Amino acid sequence: MDRPTTEVTLPISKMVVEIYTYYLRGERKAIEAIMLGSVNWKTSGKDGKPQMDGVDTSYRARMEDKAVLLAIHKLTDSNKELVNEITTKVLDDLPDEDFKALQDALPTQRQKKK
């Protein structure tokens, strides 16, 4: 299935990014699974009900990276060469302002019609 994309030029690196205009259901589930998997549970008490025992707070950064990686259709550097493998390392090497521009361009939840 072809999805529509939008093009964004990053302000510092001048890379051109084609970003999907919406996520697929499976992609949303993959992003949310990171948060859900970061919770540690334990069973205690007589009833044996699970209780939250802690949260790995690094989930937020992993969710951000996953959301950006799943949204990017194509990334072209300033020399018009396609970046073949878009990884977390590629994202980490971007200037912060570029990454923020990417985040601002990510698909959002659809607004309900009134």
C-alpha positions in Angstrom: 0.0 0.0 0.0 1.3 3.4 -1.0 0.9 6.1 1.7 1.1 9.8 1.1 4.2 11.6 2.2 5.2 15.1 3.0 8.7 16.6 2.4 10.6 18.4 5.1 14.0 20.1 4.8 15.9 20.0 8.0 17.1 23.5 9.1 20.8 22.8 10.0 21.9 19.8 7.9 19.6 20.6 5.0 18.8 16.9 4.6 15.4 16.3 2.9 13.1 13.9 4.6 10.0 12.3 3.1 7.7 11.5 6.0 4.5 9.5 5.9 1.4 11.5 6.7 0.0 8.7 8.9 1.1 5.6 10.8 -0.2 2.2 10.1 -2.0 0.4 13.0 0.9 -2.0 13.5 3.4 0.8 13.7 1.3 2.5 16.4 1.2 -0.8 18.3 5.0 -1.1 18.0 5.5 2.4 19.4 3.1 1.8 22.3 4.6 -1.6 23.1 7.9 0.1 24.1 6.1 2.0 26.8 4.1 -1.0 28.0 7.2 -3.2 28.0 9.1 -0.7 30.2 6.9 -1.4 33.3 8.1 -4.0 35.8 5.4 -6.0 37.6 5.4 -8.1 40.7 2.7 -10.1 42.3 2.3 -9.7 46.0 -0.2 -10.0 48.7 -2.7 -12.7 49.4 -4.7 -12.1 46.3 -1.7 -12.4 43.9 -2.7 -9.4 41.9 0.1 -7.8 39.9 1.5 -4.5 41.1 3.7 -2.1 39.3 7.2 -2.4 40.6 9.0 0.3 38.6 9.3 1.8 35.2 12.4 2.0 32.9 12.2 5.7 32.2 14.4 5.4 29.1 11.3 4.2 27.2 10.5 7.8 26.2 13.7 8.2 24.1 13.1 4.7 22.6 9.5 5.7 21.7 10.7 8.9 20.1 13.3 7.1 18.0 10.8 4.4 16.9 8.2 7.0 16.0 10.7 8.9 13.8 12.2 5.8 12.2 8.7 4.4 11.3 7.6 7.7 9.9 10.5 8.3 7.5 10.0 7.1 4.0 13.2 8.5 2.5 16.1 10.6 3.7 18.4 12.4 1.3 21.6 14.2 2.5 22.6 17.7 1.3 24.5 16.2 -1.7 21.2 14.7 -2.9 22.4 11.2 -2.0 19.9 8.8 -0.5 20.7 7.6 3.0 20.2 3.9 2.6 20.0 2.7 6.1 18.2 5.0 8.5 19.1 3.9 12.0 19.1 5.3 15.5 22.7 6.3 14.9 21.7 8.5 12.0 19.1 10.2 14.3 21.6 10.6 17.1 24.1 12.3 14.7 21.6 15.0 13.7 21.7 18.4 15.3 19.1 18.8 18.0 17.2 21.4 15.9 17.0 19.0 13.0 15.6 16.2 15.2 13.0 18.7 16.6 12.0 19.6 13.1 11.5 15.9 12.4 9.4 15.4 15.5 7.2 18.4 14.6 6.6 16.8 11.2 5.5 13.4 12.5 2.0 12.2 11.9 -0.5 13.0 14.6 -3.7 11.4 15.8 -6.6 12.2 13.6 -9.0 14.8 15.0 -12.5 13.6 15.5 -15.1 15.4 13.4 -17.6 17.3 15.4 
